[in-house]
Amino acid sequence: MARPRLISDEQILATMRACVLEHGPQVALDVVAGRLKVTPPALLKRFGTRRELLVKALRPPDDPLWLARLASLPDGRPLGEQLEDVLGGLWGFLSEVLPCVFALRESGIPHDEIFDPRRDSPTRFIKALKGWLERAAQKGLVEDQALETAATALLGAVQTRVFASHVMKQPLTPRARREYLEDLTQFFSRALGPSGRRARTVAS
């Protein structure tokens, strides 16, 4: 009878990812193995090569949780609350994924080993955001105009700030992040809301 695995693949991948983000993509397997209280050969026996372990640990997930959350919207809340939810989820996803992608590229991993164009293309995320906006328009929450442009703007507003923060090595404080997302929420609530609602906002 085979001995049960005391450490799951998910635990190994999570530890590898944490060590890379803490020490850089060239972190020794000894560091990862030591944190897991196993030996480097045990890790290689499970994943074959260090390269394979690195790619599996850092490659973007097939089905991001924020996409599943987005598919469940709109709900009964006001547009602003849903926007805050969507933008916050997107920020969390990109904040986790972008540093991992940078680490893979720094390691010399080619683009086609990092991204699957069927699931990682920005087009997929824009399509998902557009789908949410279309469903929201059917409920009268947003104006049914230029929704693909609006979806692109939503993605870009978050992605650009997360990207710049990482490249410049100037992470936002929790307060600054919250204030930025609040500003985005207010801006897009005004921009996307039905024309009558926007007119009332301007008049007030």
TORMAR-785066 format. One line per 2 residues: number of its first residue (from 0); for each residue x, y, z of C-alpha. Coordinates in Angstrom, 2 decimals. Layout:
N
NUM) X,Y,Z ~ ... .
! end
This chain:
204
0) 0.00,0.00,0.00 ~ 1.35,3.42,-0.99 .
2) 2.10,5.83,1.84 ~ -0.28,8.82,1.95 .
4) 1.14,12.17,0.94 ~ 1.56,14.32,4.02 .
6) 2.04,17.48,1.96 ~ -0.31,18.24,-0.91 .
8) 0.73,19.59,-4.29 ~ -1.18,22.78,-3.44 .
10) 0.91,23.27,-0.29 ~ 4.12,22.85,-2.24 .
12) 3.03,25.26,-4.97 ~ 1.89,27.86,-2.43 .
14) 5.19,27.62,-0.56 ~ 7.23,27.87,-3.76 .
16) 5.22,30.92,-4.77 ~ 5.71,32.56,-1.36 .
18) 9.46,31.89,-1.39 ~ 9.88,33.31,-4.92 .
20) 7.97,36.47,-4.04 ~ 10.00,36.85,-0.84 .
22) 13.49,35.96,-2.11 ~ 13.27,36.29,-5.91 .
24) 12.86,33.76,-8.71 ~ 16.34,32.30,-8.19 .
26) 15.53,31.13,-4.66 ~ 17.17,27.80,-3.90 .
28) 15.03,24.70,-3.60 ~ 16.71,24.14,-0.22 .
30) 14.80,27.18,1.08 ~ 11.47,25.89,-0.22 .
32) 12.12,22.36,1.01 ~ 13.25,23.61,4.41 .
34) 10.05,25.56,4.87 ~ 8.06,22.42,4.05 .
36) 10.35,20.21,6.16 ~ 11.14,17.93,3.22 .
38) 14.18,17.45,0.98 ~ 14.78,19.06,-2.45 .
40) 14.79,15.61,-4.13 ~ 11.30,15.03,-2.69 .
42) 10.09,18.17,-4.46 ~ 11.71,17.15,-7.73 .
44) 10.23,13.67,-7.46 ~ 6.78,15.26,-7.26 .
46) 7.22,17.87,-10.04 ~ 10.07,16.59,-12.20 .
48) 12.20,19.73,-12.51 ~ 12.66,23.01,-10.71 .
50) 11.47,24.79,-13.85 ~ 8.22,22.82,-13.89 .
52) 7.65,23.56,-10.20 ~ 8.33,27.26,-10.80 .
54) 5.92,27.51,-13.73 ~ 3.12,25.63,-11.99 .
56) 3.51,27.72,-8.84 ~ 3.49,31.11,-10.59 .
58) 1.40,30.70,-13.72 ~ -1.97,32.53,-13.58 .
60) -4.85,30.33,-12.35 ~ -7.14,28.74,-14.92 .
62) -10.31,30.04,-13.27 ~ -9.77,33.17,-11.16 .
64) -12.20,33.47,-8.28 ~ -13.04,37.05,-9.23 .
66) -14.36,35.82,-12.59 ~ -16.68,33.38,-10.83 .
68) -17.82,36.18,-8.56 ~ -18.40,38.46,-11.53 .
70) -20.53,35.81,-13.23 ~ -22.90,35.88,-10.22 .
72) -23.57,39.60,-10.63 ~ -25.59,41.78,-10.81 .
74) -27.46,41.20,-7.58 ~ -29.92,43.37,-5.70 .
76) -27.43,45.93,-4.42 ~ -27.00,49.45,-5.80 .
78) -24.57,49.90,-8.70 ~ -21.94,51.59,-6.52 .
80) -21.73,48.66,-4.11 ~ -21.40,46.20,-6.95 .
82) -18.72,48.30,-8.64 ~ -16.76,48.40,-5.40 .
84) -17.03,44.62,-5.22 ~ -15.94,44.14,-8.85 .
86) -13.05,46.60,-8.72 ~ -11.80,45.26,-5.38 .
88) -11.86,41.69,-6.65 ~ -10.04,42.66,-9.82 .
90) -7.42,44.55,-7.81 ~ -6.83,41.53,-5.57 .
92) -6.48,39.20,-8.56 ~ -4.04,41.43,-10.45 .
94) -2.00,42.17,-7.31 ~ -1.39,38.43,-6.91 .
96) -0.86,37.58,-10.58 ~ 1.38,40.39,-11.85 .
98) 4.32,39.81,-9.44 ~ 4.22,36.10,-10.32 .
100) 4.27,36.83,-14.05 ~ 7.19,39.24,-13.61 .
102) 9.10,36.57,-11.69 ~ 8.53,34.01,-14.45 .
104) 9.71,36.44,-17.13 ~ 12.77,37.29,-15.03 .
106) 13.52,33.57,-14.91 ~ 13.56,33.40,-18.70 .
108) 10.31,31.48,-19.05 ~ 8.89,32.22,-22.53 .
110) 5.54,33.92,-22.96 ~ 3.76,30.86,-24.33 .
112) 4.65,28.82,-21.24 ~ 3.20,31.47,-18.94 .
114) -0.01,32.36,-20.74 ~ -2.65,30.27,-22.40 .
116) -4.25,32.64,-24.95 ~ -7.59,30.87,-24.49 .
118) -7.84,31.83,-20.81 ~ -5.29,34.53,-20.00 .
120) -5.98,37.05,-22.74 ~ -7.18,40.46,-21.51 .
122) -9.98,39.96,-24.02 ~ -11.42,37.29,-21.73 .
124) -11.56,39.69,-18.80 ~ -13.03,42.49,-20.91 .
126) -15.67,40.09,-22.18 ~ -16.55,39.07,-18.62 .
128) -16.82,42.69,-17.48 ~ -18.91,43.54,-20.53 .
130) -21.21,40.62,-19.76 ~ -21.76,41.93,-16.24 .
132) -22.49,45.41,-17.57 ~ -24.95,44.00,-20.10 .
134) -26.80,42.15,-17.36 ~ -26.75,45.30,-15.23 .
136) -28.17,47.28,-18.17 ~ -31.04,44.82,-18.43 .
138) -31.85,45.62,-14.81 ~ -31.71,49.35,-15.47 .
140) -28.56,49.88,-13.40 ~ -26.38,51.21,-16.22 .
142) -26.82,52.93,-19.55 ~ -26.80,50.44,-22.43 .
144) -24.13,52.27,-24.45 ~ -20.45,51.62,-25.25 .
146) -20.29,48.75,-22.77 ~ -17.18,47.19,-24.29 .
148) -15.40,50.52,-23.98 ~ -16.58,50.79,-20.37 .
150) -15.34,47.25,-19.64 ~ -11.94,48.08,-21.14 .
152) -11.75,51.25,-19.04 ~ -12.61,49.33,-15.86 .
154) -9.86,46.80,-16.49 ~ -7.33,49.44,-17.49 .
156) -8.00,51.69,-14.50 ~ -7.07,48.90,-12.10 .
158) -4.41,47.14,-14.13 ~ -2.42,50.30,-14.82 .
160) -2.26,51.29,-11.15 ~ -1.30,47.78,-9.98 .
162) 1.32,47.51,-12.74 ~ 2.85,50.90,-11.94 .
164) 2.93,50.16,-8.23 ~ 4.81,46.91,-8.81 .
166) 7.27,48.24,-11.41 ~ 8.12,51.29,-9.32 .
168) 8.30,49.16,-6.17 ~ 5.94,51.56,-4.42 .
170) 3.09,49.44,-3.04 ~ 0.03,51.38,-2.02 .
172) -0.91,51.47,1.63 ~ -4.28,49.89,2.48 .
174) -5.67,53.39,2.94 ~ -4.39,54.63,-0.44 .
176) -5.73,51.54,-2.15 ~ -9.12,51.99,-0.51 .
178) -9.28,55.67,-1.46 ~ -8.31,54.94,-5.05 .
180) -10.97,52.24,-5.40 ~ -13.55,54.56,-3.80 .
182) -12.67,57.27,-6.33 ~ -12.97,54.78,-9.18 .
184) -16.30,53.55,-7.85 ~ -17.71,57.06,-7.68 .
186) -16.38,57.96,-11.12 ~ -17.74,54.88,-12.87 .
188) -21.03,55.05,-10.97 ~ -21.59,58.51,-12.42 .
190) -20.32,57.56,-15.88 ~ -22.28,54.32,-16.23 .
192) -25.52,55.18,-14.45 ~ -28.69,55.85,-16.47 .
194) -28.81,59.30,-18.03 ~ -31.62,60.46,-15.76 .
196) -29.62,59.58,-12.68 ~ -26.57,61.44,-14.02 .
198) -28.69,64.49,-14.75 ~ -30.06,64.53,-11.21 .
200) -26.49,64.20,-9.83 ~ -25.28,67.18,-11.88 .
202) -28.32,69.26,-10.92 ~ -27.76,68.62,-7.23 .
! end
